[in-house]
Amino acid sequence: MSEEVFPREIADKIFWINQCMGAGSKDHPVHLHLSLFLLRGDNHTMLVDTSMQALWPSIELQLDRVLAGRTLDYLFVTHPELPHSAALPLLLKKYPDMKVVGDMRDYHVFFPEHAHRFHHKVPADVMDLGDLKVTFIDGVIKDLPGTLWAYESTRQAMFVCDGFSFTHESPVRLDPQGLSIDGQDFDDDDEDAPYHAPGDCALTSSEITGGIDVDKATYLLTRALYFARFVDADKLFADIEGTFFENWPTKLVCPSHGNVIDNLDAVTPIIKQSHVNAHKIATAEKKPSIAAPR
């Protein structure tokens, strides 16, 4: 399915690359993004994250389509967790002149033969891709100390890796005869009725029928960012709801695990509520709050 709708150009010269995967249980199936983003500047190109090696055939095909004969100049790895860095060896091999940027602590230990290709970046460092300008930012929501976000100023796109994540499950389309997708009809109680329609993966948040389900955002948060159970959501979101997006005017939020967000004002309260819900779990278990990873 993903090959049919991806890559998608979400802003001029910024492309959404993705291969979704099923997650959850048989009774509660969900669909989870493993997204990358390609910035095709006039002078240089940059890929944000790598996805998993198992998904490489699809990712490589999409990269080739977007690059259209150009090489990949930079790879920004947001943090070393496997869904974000696992395909690093494949990209290093495919693009021998590519430089890897981000918080590069420890990468030389795992890939000593490529240590000269790792370029450490800190918040406020800027990458000039020509007509696209990328600034590295200390991640506000992060699961590892070395997590960096990035901001492209000309298109006002924020790349947040595990922040603002959610699973997606659009309601099945209704027609007068019952449920129908691509001409195939289903009864209301048909167990084989799909929970996810072709093309839903590539929708932006404003295009999702019914919006974002806060319970599914909570489901992912409590599994992907376990520490969120022990962090006070009000304190965590004080900066996000206060000055963060004033300092970084944002039209698009690009999470690794969720549809691209193009209606931030509507989605931020949902993401905050997922953090509130996660914290309630720990509160019920009488576990103390801790500071988010820095």
Secondary structure, DSSP 8 states (H G I E B T S, - for coil): -HHHH-SEEEETTEEEEE--EEEE-SSSEEEE--EEEEEE-SS-EEEE----GGGHHHHHHHHHHHHTT----EEE-S-SSHHHHTTHHHHHHH-TT-EEEE--TTHHHH-GGGGGGEEE--TT-EEE-SS-EEEEEE-SS-SSTT-EEEEETTTTEEEEETTT---B-----EETTEEEETTEEE-TT-TTS-SS-TTGGG--GGGSTT---HHHHHHHHHHH-GGGGGS-HHHHHHHIIIIIHHHS--SEEEESSS--BS-HHHHHHHHHHHHHHHHHHHHHTT--------
